Amino acid sequence: MLAGPLLAIGLLVGLLISILQATTQIQEQTLVFVPKLLAVGLTLLAFGSWMLQVMSGFVYGLLTAMGNVLR
């Protein structure tokens, strides 16, 4: 759930750059890396607060459940 948006954007950008490379016959490996890195970074900025809320809720629920088991 947390990795989904980042992986989806990375996959989409990588696919678009690969199609661009295939049509222009430019086979430079670094051409894929930089746009993917920027896209994943921007996605992390956009979804970071939501991801932190989901992770915090999970950890809170986990610790609460552990506390109930130990009583």
LUMVOMAR-431212 format. One record per residue: y, x, z of N, C-alpha, C, CB in turn. Coordinates in steps of 0.2 Angstrom, whole numbers. Atoms other than C-alpha are relative to their C-alpha. Glycine has a CB too. Layout:
BEGIN
<rec <Y; X; Z>; <Y; X; Z>; <Y; X; Z>; <Y; X; Z>>;
...
This chain:
BEGIN
<rec <-6; 4; 0>; <0; 0; 0>; <6; 4; 0>; <0; -5; 6>>;
<rec <-6; -4; 0>; <12; 14; 4>; <0; 5; -6>; <0; 4; 6>>;
<rec <0; -5; 5>; <7; 26; -10>; <0; -4; -7>; <-6; 4; 0>>;
<rec <0; 4; 6>; <6; 12; -23>; <7; 0; -4>; <-1; -7; 1>>;
<rec <-7; 0; 4>; <25; 11; -29>; <1; 7; -2>; <5; -2; 4>>;
<rec <-1; -6; 3>; <26; 30; -30>; <-5; 2; -5>; <-1; 5; 6>>;
<rec <5; -1; 5>; <9; 32; -39>; <2; -4; -7>; <-6; -1; 2>>;
<rec <-1; 4; 6>; <14; 18; -51>; <6; 3; -4>; <1; -7; 2>>;
<rec <-6; -2; 3>; <31; 25; -55>; <-2; 7; -3>; <6; 1; 4>>;
<rec <2; -7; 2>; <24; 43; -57>; <-5; -1; -7>; <-4; 4; 5>>;
<rec <5; 1; 6>; <10; 36; -69>; <4; -3; -6>; <-5; -5; 2>>;
<rec <-4; 3; 5>; <23; 26; -79>; <4; 5; -4>; <4; -6; 2>>;
<rec <-5; -5; 2>; <35; 40; -81>; <-4; 6; -4>; <4; 4; 5>>;
<rec <4; -4; 4>; <21; 52; -86>; <-3; -2; -6>; <-6; 2; 5>>;
<rec <2; 3; 6>; <14; 40; -99>; <6; 0; -5>; <-3; -7; 2>>;
<rec <-5; 0; 5>; <31; 38; -107>; <2; 7; -2>; <6; -3; 4>>;
<rec <-1; -7; 2>; <34; 57; -107>; <-5; 2; -5>; <1; 4; 6>>;
<rec <6; -3; 5>; <17; 60; -115>; <1; -4; -7>; <-7; -2; 4>>;
<rec <-1; 3; 6>; <20; 47; -128>; <6; 3; -4>; <2; -8; 1>>;
<rec <-6; -3; 3>; <37; 55; -132>; <-2; 7; -2>; <6; 1; 5>>;
<rec <2; -6; 3>; <29; 72; -133>; <-5; 0; -6>; <-4; 4; 6>>;
<rec <5; 0; 5>; <15; 66; -144>; <4; -2; -7>; <-5; -6; 1>>;
<rec <-4; 2; 6>; <28; 58; -156>; <4; 6; -3>; <4; -6; 1>>;
<rec <-4; -5; 3>; <39; 73; -157>; <-3; 7; 0>; <6; 1; 5>>;
<rec <4; -6; 1>; <25; 86; -156>; <3; 6; 5>; <-1; 2; -7>>;
<rec <-3; -5; -5>; <34; 95; -141>; <-5; 1; 5>; <7; -2; 3>>;
<rec <5; -1; -5>; <20; 102; -130>; <2; 5; 6>; <-6; 3; -3>>;
<rec <-2; -4; -6>; <30; 109; -115>; <-2; -4; 6>; <8; 0; -1>>;
<rec <2; 3; -7>; <22; 106; -98>; <5; -1; 5>; <-5; 5; 3>>;
<rec <-6; 1; -5>; <38; 107; -88>; <4; -6; -2>; <4; 6; 0>>;
<rec <-4; 6; 2>; <45; 93; -98>; <-3; -7; 3>; <-1; -1; -8>>;
<rec <3; 5; -4>; <33; 81; -89>; <2; 0; 8>; <-8; 0; -1>>;
<rec <-1; -1; -7>; <36; 88; -72>; <6; -2; 3>; <-1; 7; 2>>;
<rec <-7; 1; -3>; <55; 87; -69>; <1; -8; 0>; <5; 3; -5>>;
<rec <-2; 7; 0>; <57; 68; -75>; <-5; -4; 5>; <-1; -3; -6>>;
<rec <5; 4; -5>; <41; 63; -64>; <3; 2; 7>; <-7; 3; -1>>;
<rec <-2; -2; -7>; <48; 73; -49>; <7; -4; 2>; <2; 7; 0>>;
<rec <-6; 4; -1>; <65; 64; -51>; <-1; -7; 1>; <5; 1; -6>>;
<rec <2; 7; -1>; <57; 47; -53>; <-3; -2; 6>; <-4; -2; -6>>;
<rec <3; 1; -7>; <46; 49; -38>; <5; 0; 6>; <-6; 4; 1>>;
<rec <-5; -1; -5>; <61; 55; -28>; <4; -6; 1>; <4; 6; -1>>;
<rec <-5; 6; 0>; <72; 40; -33>; <-4; -6; 3>; <2; -1; -7>>;
<rec <4; 6; -3>; <57; 28; -29>; <0; 1; 7>; <-6; 0; -4>>;
<rec <1; -1; -7>; <55; 36; -12>; <7; -2; 3>; <-2; 7; 1>>;
<rec <-7; 2; -3>; <74; 34; -9>; <1; -8; 0>; <6; 3; -4>>;
<rec <-1; 8; 1>; <73; 15; -15>; <-5; -3; 5>; <-2; -2; -7>>;
<rec <5; 3; -4>; <57; 11; -5>; <-1; 3; 6>; <-7; -1; -4>>;
<rec <1; -4; -6>; <58; 23; 9>; <1; -4; 7>; <5; 6; 1>>;
<rec <0; 4; -6>; <64; 11; 22>; <-5; -5; 1>; <7; -4; 0>>;
<rec <6; 5; -1>; <51; -2; 18>; <-6; 3; 2>; <0; -4; -7>>;
<rec <6; -4; -1>; <38; 11; 18>; <0; 2; 8>; <-1; 6; -4>>;
<rec <-1; -2; -7>; <44; 17; 35>; <-2; -6; 5>; <7; 3; 2>>;
<rec <1; 6; -4>; <44; -1; 42>; <-8; -2; 0>; <4; -6; -3>>;
<rec <7; 1; 0>; <26; -4; 36>; <-4; 5; 4>; <-3; 0; -8>>;
<rec <3; -5; -4>; <20; 12; 43>; <1; -1; 8>; <2; 7; -2>>;
<rec <-2; 1; -7>; <29; 9; 60>; <-4; -6; 2>; <7; -1; 1>>;
<rec <4; 6; -2>; <21; -9; 61>; <-8; 2; 0>; <1; -5; -5>>;
<rec <7; -2; 0>; <4; -1; 57>; <-2; 4; 6>; <-2; 4; -6>>;
<rec <1; -4; -6>; <5; 12; 71>; <1; -4; 6>; <5; 6; 0>>;
<rec <-1; 5; -6>; <12; -1; 83>; <-6; -4; 1>; <6; -4; -1>>;
<rec <6; 4; -1>; <-3; -12; 80>; <-6; 4; 2>; <-1; -4; -7>>;
<rec <6; -4; -2>; <-15; 2; 81>; <0; 2; 7>; <0; 6; -5>>;
<rec <-1; -2; -7>; <-8; 8; 97>; <-1; -6; 5>; <7; 3; 2>>;
<rec <1; 6; -4>; <-8; -10; 104>; <-7; -1; 1>; <4; -6; -3>>;
<rec <8; 1; 0>; <-26; -12; 99>; <-3; 5; 5>; <-2; 0; -7>>;
<rec <4; -5; -4>; <-31; 4; 107>; <2; -1; 8>; <3; 7; -2>>;
<rec <-1; 2; -7>; <-22; -1; 123>; <-4; -6; 3>; <8; -1; 1>>;
<rec <4; 5; -2>; <-31; -17; 124>; <-7; 2; 1>; <1; -6; -5>>;
<rec <7; -2; 0>; <-48; -9; 121>; <-1; 4; 7>; <-2; 4; -6>>;
<rec <0; -5; -5>; <-44; 4; 135>; <0; -4; 7>; <5; 6; 0>>;
<rec <-1; 3; -6>; <-40; -9; 148>; <-7; -3; 3>; <4; -6; -1>>;
